[in-house]
Amino acid sequence: MKIILKYKIIAISAIFVLFAISILNSCKSTNVVTSKSGAELWGENCIRCHNAPSPSIYSDEQWDAAVQHMRYKANLTDTEANKIVAFLKSAN
């Protein structure tokens, strides 16, 4: 009985450690994404699915609409979308 209890404690401890590690890793990846520039995010997210047009091809208003539309398809956060729009407008 004591051996089974010991294994249960070890298993619960291992699960807790894995859970803590997964939380820490998710925070770490968020920091990496937020440190990326709009140009990097644009290159990584837009070009992976299609050939992205030159930033000068659309007006600022058109880029606002396009990025908001594609934000959901590319699963971008508000921060990422805002950085991409700012990059596109600066290059426009």
DSSP file (Angstrom, degrees, kcal/mol; ACC not computed):
  #  RESIDUE AA STRUCTURE BP1 BP2  ACC     N-H-->O    O-->H-N    N-H-->O    O-->H-N    TCO  KAPPA ALPHA  PHI   PSI    X-CA   Y-CA   Z-CA
    1    1 A M     >        0   0    0      0, 0.0     4,-2.0     0, 0.0     5,-0.2   0.000 360.0 360.0 360.0 -40.0    0.0    0.0    0.0
    2    2 A K  H  >  +     0   0    0      1,-0.2     4,-2.1     2,-0.2     5,-0.1   0.857 360.0  53.7 -66.4 -34.4    2.8    2.4    0.9
    3    3 A I  H  > S+     0   0    0      2,-0.2     4,-2.2     1,-0.2    -1,-0.2   0.913 108.0  49.4 -66.8 -42.2    4.5    1.7   -2.5
    4    4 A I  H  > S+     0   0    0      1,-0.2     4,-2.2     2,-0.2    -2,-0.2   0.912 111.2  49.6 -63.3 -42.6    1.3    2.6   -4.4
    5    5 A L  H  X S+     0   0    0     -4,-2.0     4,-2.2     1,-0.2    -1,-0.2   0.890 109.1  52.7 -62.4 -39.5    1.0    5.8   -2.4
    6    6 A K  H  X S+     0   0    0     -4,-2.1     4,-2.1     1,-0.2    -2,-0.2   0.907 109.8  47.9 -63.2 -42.5    4.6    6.6   -3.2
    7    7 A Y  H  X S+     0   0    0     -4,-2.2     4,-2.7     2,-0.2    -2,-0.2   0.865 109.5  53.4 -67.0 -36.6    4.0    6.1   -6.9
    8    8 A K  H  X S+     0   0    0     -4,-2.2     4,-2.7     2,-0.2     5,-0.2   0.917 109.5  48.2 -63.1 -43.0    0.9    8.3   -6.8
    9    9 A I  H  X S+     0   0    0     -4,-2.2     4,-2.3     2,-0.2    -2,-0.2   0.909 112.8  48.2 -64.1 -42.1    2.9   11.1   -5.2
   10   10 A I  H  X S+     0   0    0     -4,-2.1     4,-2.4     2,-0.2    -2,-0.2   0.919 112.7  48.7 -64.0 -43.5    5.6   10.8   -7.8
   11   11 A A  H  X S+     0   0    0     -4,-2.7     4,-2.3     2,-0.2    -2,-0.2   0.917 112.4  47.5 -63.8 -44.3    3.1   10.8  -10.6
   12   12 A I  H  X S+     0   0    0     -4,-2.7     4,-2.3     1,-0.2    -1,-0.2   0.897 112.4  50.2 -64.7 -39.9    1.3   13.8   -9.3
   13   13 A S  H  X S+     0   0    0     -4,-2.3     4,-2.4    -5,-0.2    -2,-0.2   0.906 110.3  50.0 -64.0 -41.4    4.6   15.6   -8.8
   14   14 A A  H  X S+     0   0    0     -4,-2.4     4,-2.5     2,-0.2    -2,-0.2   0.907 110.4  49.7 -64.6 -41.8    5.6   14.8  -12.4
   15   15 A I  H  X S+     0   0    0     -4,-2.3     4,-2.4     2,-0.2    -1,-0.2   0.914 110.7  50.3 -62.4 -42.8    2.3   16.1  -13.7
   16   16 A F  H  X S+     0   0    0     -4,-2.3     4,-2.5     2,-0.2    -2,-0.2   0.917 110.9  48.7 -61.6 -44.0    2.7   19.3  -11.7
   17   17 A V  H  X S+     0   0    0     -4,-2.4     4,-2.5     2,-0.2    -2,-0.2   0.921 112.0  48.4 -63.3 -44.7    6.3   19.8  -13.1
   18   18 A L  H  X S+     0   0    0     -4,-2.5     4,-2.2     1,-0.2    -1,-0.2   0.889 111.6  50.4 -62.9 -39.1    5.2   19.2  -16.7
   19   19 A F  H  X S+     0   0    0     -4,-2.4     4,-2.0     2,-0.2    -2,-0.2   0.919 111.0  48.5 -63.9 -44.1    2.3   21.6  -16.2
   20   20 A A  H  X S+     0   0    0     -4,-2.5     4,-2.3     1,-0.2    -2,-0.2   0.901 111.2  50.5 -63.9 -41.1    4.6   24.3  -14.8
   21   21 A I  H  X S+     0   0    0     -4,-2.5     4,-2.6     1,-0.2    -1,-0.2   0.908 108.9  51.3 -63.9 -42.1    7.1   23.8  -17.6
   22   22 A S  H  X S+     0   0    0     -4,-2.2     4,-1.9     2,-0.2    -1,-0.2   0.880 110.3  49.4 -65.1 -36.5    4.3   24.2  -20.3
   23   23 A I  H  X S+     0   0    0     -4,-2.0     4,-1.8     2,-0.2    -2,-0.2   0.929 112.1  47.8 -66.2 -44.7    3.1   27.4  -18.7
   24   24 A L  H  X S+     0   0    0     -4,-2.3     4,-1.9     1,-0.2    -2,-0.2   0.895 111.6  50.4 -64.1 -39.6    6.6   28.8  -18.6
   25   25 A N  H  X S+     0   0    0     -4,-2.6     4,-2.2     1,-0.2    -1,-0.2   0.870 107.3  53.5 -67.8 -36.0    7.3   27.8  -22.2
   26   26 A S  H  X S+     0   0    0     -4,-1.9     4,-1.6     1,-0.2    -1,-0.2   0.884 109.5  48.6 -66.6 -36.3    4.0   29.5  -23.4
   27   27 A C  H  X S+     0   0    0     -4,-1.8     4,-1.8     2,-0.2    -1,-0.2   0.885 109.6  53.3 -66.9 -38.5    5.1   32.7  -21.7
   28   28 A K  H  X S+     0   0    0     -4,-1.9     4,-1.6     1,-0.2    -2,-0.2   0.913 108.2  48.5 -64.2 -43.7    8.5   32.5  -23.4
   29   29 A S  H  X S+     0   0    0     -4,-2.2     4,-2.1     1,-0.2    -1,-0.2   0.850 107.6  56.0 -68.3 -32.7    7.0   32.1  -26.9
   30   30 A T  H  X S+     0   0    0     -4,-1.6     4,-2.4     1,-0.2    -1,-0.2   0.904 106.2  50.9 -63.5 -40.8    4.7   35.0  -26.3
   31   31 A N  H  X S+     0   0    0     -4,-1.8     4,-1.2     1,-0.2    -1,-0.2   0.871 108.2  52.5 -64.6 -36.4    7.7   37.2  -25.5
   32   32 A V  H  < S+     0   0    0     -4,-1.6     4,-0.5     2,-0.2     3,-0.3   0.926 110.9  46.9 -65.0 -44.1    9.4   36.1  -28.7
   33   33 A V  H >< S+     0   0    0     -4,-2.1     3,-1.3     1,-0.2    -2,-0.2   0.920 111.0  50.9 -64.7 -44.0    6.4   37.0  -30.8
   34   34 A T  H 3< S+     0   0    0     -4,-2.4    -1,-0.2     1,-0.3    -2,-0.2   0.722 105.6  57.1 -70.3 -18.5    6.0   40.4  -29.2
   35   35 A S  T 3< S+     0   0    0     -4,-1.2    -1,-0.3    -3,-0.3    -2,-0.2   0.580  87.7  99.5 -86.0  -8.4    9.6   41.3  -29.7
   36   36 A K  S <  S-     0   0    0     -3,-1.3     2,-0.1    -4,-0.5    47,-0.0  -0.477  74.5-120.4 -78.6 148.4    9.3   40.7  -33.5
   37   37 A S     >  -     0   0    0     -2,-0.2     4,-2.4     1,-0.1     5,-0.2  -0.333  24.9-107.7 -79.7 166.9    8.9   43.7  -35.8
   38   38 A G  H  > S+     0   0    0     45,-0.2     4,-2.6     1,-0.2     5,-0.2   0.862 120.9  54.5 -62.0 -36.4    6.0   44.2  -38.1
   39   39 A A  H  > S+     0   0    0      2,-0.2     4,-2.4     1,-0.2    -1,-0.2   0.911 109.1  47.3 -65.0 -42.2    8.2   43.3  -41.1
   40   40 A E  H  > S+     0   0    0      2,-0.2     4,-2.4     1,-0.2     5,-0.2   0.935 114.1  46.8 -64.3 -45.5    9.2   40.0  -39.5
   41   41 A L  H  X S+     0   0    0     -4,-2.4     4,-2.5     2,-0.2     5,-0.4   0.897 111.7  51.5 -63.8 -39.8    5.7   39.1  -38.7
   42   42 A W  H  X>S+     0   0    0     -4,-2.6     4,-2.2     1,-0.2     5,-1.0   0.932 112.3  46.5 -61.0 -46.6    4.5   40.1  -42.2
   43   43 A G  H  <5S+     0   0    0     -4,-2.4     4,-0.3     1,-0.2    -2,-0.2   0.880 117.0  42.9 -64.0 -39.3    7.2   37.9  -43.7
   44   44 A E  H  <5S+     0   0    0     -4,-2.4    -1,-0.2    -5,-0.2    -2,-0.2   0.838 125.6  29.8 -77.6 -33.2    6.5   34.9  -41.5
   45   45 A N  H  <5S+     0   0    0     -4,-2.5     4,-0.3    -5,-0.2    -3,-0.2   0.853 123.1  38.6 -99.4 -39.0    2.7   35.0  -41.6
   46   46 A C  T >X5S+     0   0    0     -4,-2.2     4,-1.5    -5,-0.4     3,-1.0   0.905 115.6  47.9 -82.4 -42.5    1.6   36.5  -45.0
   47   47 A I  T 34<S+     0   0    0     -5,-1.0    -1,-0.2    -4,-0.3    -3,-0.1   0.684  95.9  73.2 -76.3 -17.0    4.1   34.9  -47.3
   48   48 A R  T 34 S+     0   0    0      1,-0.2    -1,-0.2    -4,-0.1    -2,-0.1   0.777 110.8  28.6 -68.5 -23.0    3.7   31.4  -45.9
   49   49 A C  T <4 S-     0   0    0     -3,-1.0     2,-0.3     1,-0.3    -2,-0.2   0.725 131.5  -6.8-107.8 -28.4    0.3   31.2  -47.6
   50   50 A H  S  < S-     0   0    0     -4,-1.5     2,-0.7     0, 0.0    -1,-0.3  -0.977  81.6 -78.0-159.5 166.7    0.6   33.4  -50.7
   51   51 A N        -     0   0    0     -2,-0.3    -4,-0.1    -3,-0.1    -3,-0.0  -0.641  50.8-139.3 -74.3 114.1    2.8   35.9  -52.4
   52   52 A A        -     0   0    0     -2,-0.7    -5,-0.0     1,-0.1    -1,-0.0  -0.546  17.0-122.1 -77.0 137.7    2.3   39.1  -50.5
   53   53 A P        -     0   0    0      0, 0.0    -1,-0.1     0, 0.0     5,-0.1  -0.262  38.5 -80.2 -73.5 165.5    2.0   42.2  -52.7
   54   54 A S    >   -     0   0    0      1,-0.1     3,-2.0     2,-0.1     4,-0.4  -0.375  39.1-121.9 -60.3 140.8    4.3   45.2  -52.3
   55   55 A P  G >  S+     0   0    0      0, 0.0     3,-0.7     0, 0.0    -1,-0.1   0.776 110.3  61.7 -57.5 -25.2    3.2   47.4  -49.4
   56   56 A S  G 3  S+     0   0    0      1,-0.2    36,-0.1    35,-0.1    -2,-0.1   0.549  83.3  79.7 -80.2  -5.1    2.9   50.3  -51.8
   57   57 A I  G <  S+     0   0    0     -3,-2.0     2,-0.3     2,-0.0    -1,-0.2   0.782  94.8  44.2 -74.3 -26.2    0.2   48.6  -53.8
   58   58 A Y  S <  S-     0   0    0     -3,-0.7     2,-0.1    -4,-0.4     0, 0.0  -0.826  82.7-115.5-119.1 157.4   -2.6   49.5  -51.4
   59   59 A S     >  -     0   0    0     -2,-0.3     4,-2.3     1,-0.1     5,-0.2  -0.299  39.0 -99.8 -78.4 170.5   -3.6   52.6  -49.4
   60   60 A D  H  > S+     0   0    0      1,-0.2     4,-2.2     2,-0.2     5,-0.1   0.900 124.8  50.3 -58.8 -41.9   -3.5   52.7  -45.6
   61   61 A E  H  > S+     0   0    0      1,-0.2     4,-2.1     2,-0.2    -1,-0.2   0.883 109.5  50.5 -65.8 -38.7   -7.3   52.1  -45.4
   62   62 A Q  H  > S+     0   0    0      1,-0.2     4,-2.7     2,-0.2    -1,-0.2   0.890 109.9  50.2 -67.4 -37.9   -7.0   49.1  -47.7
   63   63 A W  H  X S+     0   0    0     -4,-2.3     4,-2.8     2,-0.2     5,-0.3   0.896 107.3  54.9 -66.6 -38.7   -4.2   47.7  -45.6
   64   64 A D  H  X S+     0   0    0     -4,-2.2     4,-2.0     1,-0.2    -2,-0.2   0.949 113.3  41.8 -56.3 -48.6   -6.3   48.2  -42.5
   65   65 A A  H  X S+     0   0    0     -4,-2.1     4,-2.2     2,-0.2    -2,-0.2   0.915 115.2  49.7 -66.2 -43.9   -9.2   46.2  -44.0
   66   66 A A  H  X S+     0   0    0     -4,-2.7     4,-2.8     1,-0.2     5,-0.2   0.924 112.7  45.6 -63.9 -44.8   -6.9   43.5  -45.5
   67   67 A V  H  X S+     0   0    0     -4,-2.8     4,-2.0     2,-0.2    -1,-0.2   0.898 111.8  52.0 -68.7 -38.7   -5.0   42.8  -42.3
   68   68 A Q  H  X S+     0   0    0     -4,-2.0     4,-0.7    -5,-0.3    -1,-0.2   0.901 113.2  45.8 -62.8 -38.7   -8.2   42.7  -40.2
   69   69 A H  H >X S+     0   0    0     -4,-2.2     4,-0.8     1,-0.2     3,-0.6   0.940 117.6  41.9 -66.7 -47.2   -9.7   40.2  -42.6
   70   70 A M  H 3X S+     0   0    0     -4,-2.8     4,-2.9     1,-0.2     5,-0.2   0.697  96.5  79.9 -76.3 -18.2   -6.5   38.1  -42.8
   71   71 A R  H 3<>S+     0   0    0     -4,-2.0     5,-2.6     1,-0.2     4,-0.5   0.893  97.0  43.7 -55.3 -42.0   -5.9   38.4  -39.0
   72   72 A Y  H <<5S+     0   0    0     -4,-0.7     3,-0.3    -3,-0.6    -1,-0.2   0.877 114.2  48.8 -73.8 -38.0   -8.5   35.7  -38.4
   73   73 A K  H  <5S+     0   0    0     -4,-0.8    -2,-0.2     1,-0.2    -1,-0.2   0.877 117.4  41.3 -68.5 -36.8   -7.3   33.4  -41.1
   74   74 A A  T  <5S-     0   0    0     -4,-2.9    -1,-0.2     2,-0.0    -2,-0.2   0.462 107.9-125.5 -90.2  -1.9   -3.7   33.7  -40.0
   75   75 A N  T   5 +     0   0    0     -4,-0.5     2,-0.3    -3,-0.3    -3,-0.2   0.931  48.9 169.0  57.8  49.1   -4.6   33.4  -36.3
   76   76 A L      < -     0   0    0     -5,-2.6    -1,-0.2    -6,-0.2     2,-0.1  -0.646  32.1-124.9 -92.1 148.4   -2.8   36.7  -35.4
   77   77 A T     >  -     0   0    0     -2,-0.3     4,-2.5     1,-0.1     5,-0.2  -0.384  31.2-104.8 -79.3 168.4   -3.1   38.5  -32.1
   78   78 A D  H  > S+     0   0    0      1,-0.2     4,-2.7     2,-0.2     5,-0.2   0.912 122.7  52.2 -59.3 -42.4   -4.1   42.1  -32.0
   79   79 A T  H  > S+     0   0    0      2,-0.2     4,-2.1     1,-0.2    -1,-0.2   0.923 110.5  46.8 -61.2 -45.9   -0.5   43.1  -31.3
   80   80 A E  H  > S+     0   0    0      2,-0.2     4,-2.3     1,-0.2    -1,-0.2   0.928 113.4  48.3 -63.0 -45.2    0.8   41.2  -34.3
   81   81 A A  H  X S+     0   0    0     -4,-2.5     4,-2.6     1,-0.2    -2,-0.2   0.907 111.2  50.7 -62.5 -42.1   -1.8   42.6  -36.6
   82   82 A N  H  X S+     0   0    0     -4,-2.7     4,-2.4     1,-0.2    -1,-0.2   0.885 110.3  49.5 -64.0 -38.6   -1.2   46.1  -35.4
   83   83 A K  H  X S+     0   0    0     -4,-2.1     4,-2.2    -5,-0.2   -45,-0.2   0.905 111.5  49.0 -66.4 -40.6    2.6   45.7  -36.0
   84   84 A I  H  X S+     0   0    0     -4,-2.3     4,-2.7     2,-0.2    -2,-0.2   0.929 112.0  48.2 -64.5 -45.5    2.0   44.4  -39.5
   85   85 A V  H  X S+     0   0    0     -4,-2.6     4,-2.7     1,-0.2     5,-0.2   0.920 110.6  51.5 -61.1 -43.8   -0.3   47.2  -40.3
   86   86 A A  H  X S+     0   0    0     -4,-2.4     4,-2.1     1,-0.2    -1,-0.2   0.913 111.6  47.8 -61.1 -41.7    2.2   49.8  -39.0
   87   87 A F  H  X S+     0   0    0     -4,-2.2     4,-1.7     2,-0.2    -2,-0.2   0.947 112.5  48.1 -62.5 -48.1    4.9   48.2  -41.1
   88   88 A L  H  X S+     0   0    0     -4,-2.7     4,-0.5     1,-0.2    -2,-0.2   0.886 113.0  47.9 -62.3 -39.8    2.8   48.2  -44.3
   89   89 A K  H >< S+     0   0    0     -4,-2.7     3,-0.5     1,-0.2    -1,-0.2   0.867 110.2  52.1 -69.1 -35.3    1.7   51.8  -43.8
   90   90 A S  H 3< S+     0   0    0     -4,-2.1    -1,-0.2    -5,-0.2    -2,-0.2   0.809 113.1  44.6 -70.5 -27.9    5.3   52.9  -43.2
   91   91 A A  H 3<        0   0    0     -4,-1.7    -1,-0.2     1,-0.2    -2,-0.2   0.494 360.0 360.0 -91.3  -4.8    6.4   51.2  -46.4
   92   92 A N    <<        0   0    0     -3,-0.5    -1,-0.2    -4,-0.5    -2,-0.1   0.435 360.0 360.0 -80.2 360.0    3.4   52.6  -48.3
